[in-house]
């Protein structure tokens, strides 16, 4: 039925989109207008734009999928563009760009618009699909008991500036027509699960562009509406402003702007301090940082001239995450112009029976839940749904001035919140996995995380070892990568201190170090000559750092011998 309805809708429009971006008329619909403190949006206009947005996103990701991460730091030649064919859109049913955000829709539909980030994290932790980068790190953290927002905090994740929430934020804008603050709040609830700083702002930027696209067709105005939703001092906002400036300086030469984006946000280490760099273990050419990929999205929107296929193609030809970026462009532009932009080449063979992978949503179900949540959002924000004289529903949407989230940076983050799941909450998380080393670390030393440690069934928290109770057993990842226990904390009191009990295997030894903000303050060998009965209790005066927020790292490092396991019987911070 949906397919038949859509074909009827699209058949009523004669506007065609071509790869060359042929000019065609653009006019803002007269169906909505501002009146008083509300914007008026006919429910049917909302519905058509929302359907178009999902279809645009689906086509965009399907169009770009063959090119994903195959063109790193270089443009895709026009001759190597993937061919378009009827039915291509159905490849989106298997794409993480779609099914991950449907997890969030399900959570909202089940628990309501004010669902807690903790519950959203539980639902995400129970997902079964394959994940990468920020999403994967966050799900591992959640399953280990680290609740949002710490699940996406840089102390616990090396990927918090990655693109993940940027490609999953579409839903937040689609259920928030004309309501930027609802889109921002949804970002804090769901985007904070896996991202922080620029990674979070990326999703809020995208969601706010969607929210504005229900009332605006000019791409620059839509981009600026997104900018209003994020901290102006962030590198992400700087990147978007730069693309606008470079477009204005070379309005017909997107390749010149691509070169400037690549130079600034791919080749300059200052703009990839917490994503896609050597520290994150990814090759320099590979760049999944939200900033560069967001810049490619905006470049597609501005240089495409409002033409759907041309805009998506520019975003895709920019390379890097070249399926996600045209999906974002396609969704936003399709929402702005509605069904008329989605000609039969894109949608004629849409499968309305297939389920999106890992969900129980078919296309009709997706449309229904999105509209249901949008209606709830409008009323919750102080709006209303009225009936006009012709019997048509009109959404009355309150005007909102965007209130961005606080400004933070992943490479210089604020303190962690100490958010951990209770035992009752952990009982709601179900997955098949071996013993969780990360969870054991969190139980042993709340607020601490482990990086570069061997994680298998042998290592973790034991009720008793070598005569001590509640002992954490660690192992360096390899001979050059120490196991690091770390926390970021504000040191209070005039004389803060650190107290640690460490031990060693009877026939082994290992190198122990304490680092504050990357600088060592103590190093010693933990072995038979430095311990008594295998253990030593150490205290460190941190008065020099009183009142500061510092990163503390404790290293269990291979000293070149055998049995270099770290034994930890206590880690505590004190103050006086």
Protein Blocks (a to p, Z undefined) as FASTA:
>chain_A
ZZmmmmmmmmmpcbdcdfkopacdddddfkbccehjbccddfklmmmmmmmmmmmmmmmm
mmmmmmgokaghiacdfklpccddehklmmmmmpfklmmmmmmmmmmmmnojklcfklmm
mmmmmpcbdcehjlmmmmmmmmnopacfklmgmklocklmmmklmmmmmmmmmmmghilk
lmmmmmmmmmmmmgghjlmmmmmmmmmmmmmmmmccbfklmmmmmmmmpcfkbmklmmmm
mmmmmmmmmmmlmklmmmmmmmmmmmmmklmmbgoifknopafklccbfklmmmmmmmmm
mmnnopaklmmmmmmmngmjlklmmmmmmmmmmmmnommlmcfklmmmocfkbccehiab
dfklmmmmmmmmmmmmmmmnopacdddfkopacdddddddddddddddfklccddehiac
dfklmmmpccdddddfklmmmmmmghiacehiacdfkbccdfbgghiahiaddddfblml
ccddddddddedjbdcddddddddfkbccdddddeehiafbdcdddfklcgehiacdddd
fklmgoiacddddddddehiahiaccdfbdcdddZZ
